[in-house]
Amino acid sequence: MTGTGGASAVGDLLVSPYNNLEAAQNLIAEHASDLAAVIIDPVQRSILADRTFMQGLRDATTKHGVLLIFDEVVSGFRLALGGAVEYYGVSPDLLAYGKTIGGGNPIAALGGRTDLMDEVREDRHHTNKYVWAASTTGGGPVTTAAAHAVIDILCAPGAYEHMYKMGALLREGITKTFSKHGIAVQVYGQGPLAQFQIADIPIVDMETEATSNYHLRREIDLEMVRQGIFINPMLTKIYVSLAHDETAVQAYVDALDTAVGICCK
Ligand SMILES: Cc1ncc(COP(=O)(O)O)c(C=O)c1O
């Protein structure tokens, strides 16, 4: 991917392995003078970043004067009302949210340190402290109202307790089902997030995830559809919402039991 000015977004990107603090520290130290920012998904699909990794990234970026950005499209309003920032107790310099707050409407939001966000102001135009941000639909009244409504609902007492409880119940149900069928499984995720892979070793990054039996997992997901439970059969993660209760979780677990029985006989 090459821009007209010859800059390459891909070429300019350095990738560090997930949850490997030493590798990230070394990469940041080595390239500090060239780095604009370090960006991380605090939950990579369903793999949680370690607490020490998150704090270590904050410390290393602060030490080298590099911005830290959280992509909270998955973690935002899911791990907690305050997303990964609240869950880890680590504050980035900038952060981005996505669909979680839209209640099905297309929306994204960004935020950050007051001094940085203050640069996104039209009256700074033609100064050297001006960041251009434009959007055709940004601030649209319908999606903004939807986001306010979603946040009001999430602020209700017990909302996160319910989602955490249902998420834990679901992960436990998945674990027990595979155990009953004698199949090695790794069940992971936190709060309302649940994911599983047919694998022998704990899933901590893309490499360990790649050791899993994708073929069998896909067969099971397809069988789940036949059993009346639609899960995107791209080995996707599951998000529990406030609409899910014990009955819904049990329906999933029962269907999984049948699907595993059919696919693993
Ligand atoms: C962590 C993360 N960042 C960014 C995106 C992109 O969001 P969108 O498809 O709304 O542009 C996604 C999409 O799922 C995501 O999971």
The ligand as a MOL file (V3000), in Angstrom:
LIG
                    3D

  0  0  0     0  0            999 V3000
M  V30 BEGIN CTAB
M  V30 COUNTS 16 16 0 0 0
M  V30 BEGIN ATOM
M  V30 1 C -10.5420 -4.0630 17.5610 0
M  V30 2 C -11.2240 -3.5280 16.3320 0
M  V30 3 N -10.8020 -2.3750 15.8080 0
M  V30 4 C -11.3850 -1.8510 14.7090 0
M  V30 5 C -12.4360 -2.4850 14.0840 0
M  V30 6 C -13.0340 -1.8870 12.8630 0
M  V30 7 O -14.2920 -1.3740 13.1340 0
M  V30 8 P -15.2290 -0.9230 11.9190 0
M  V30 9 O -15.5770 -2.1730 11.1700 0
M  V30 10 O -16.4270 -0.3330 12.5920 0
M  V30 11 O -14.4570 0.0580 11.1270 0
M  V30 12 C -12.9170 -3.6840 14.5870 0
M  V30 13 C -14.0500 -4.3930 13.9590 0
M  V30 14 O -14.5950 -5.3240 14.4590 0
M  V30 15 C -12.2970 -4.2300 15.7540 0
M  V30 16 O -12.7240 -5.3830 16.2780 0
M  V30 END ATOM
M  V30 BEGIN BOND
M  V30 1 1 1 2
M  V30 2 1 2 3
M  V30 3 2 2 15
M  V30 4 2 3 4
M  V30 5 1 4 5
M  V30 6 1 5 6
M  V30 7 2 5 12
M  V30 8 1 6 7
M  V30 9 1 7 8
M  V30 10 2 8 9
M  V30 11 1 8 10
M  V30 12 1 8 11
M  V30 13 1 12 13
M  V30 14 1 12 15
M  V30 15 2 13 14
M  V30 16 1 15 16
M  V30 END BOND
M  V30 END CTAB
M  END
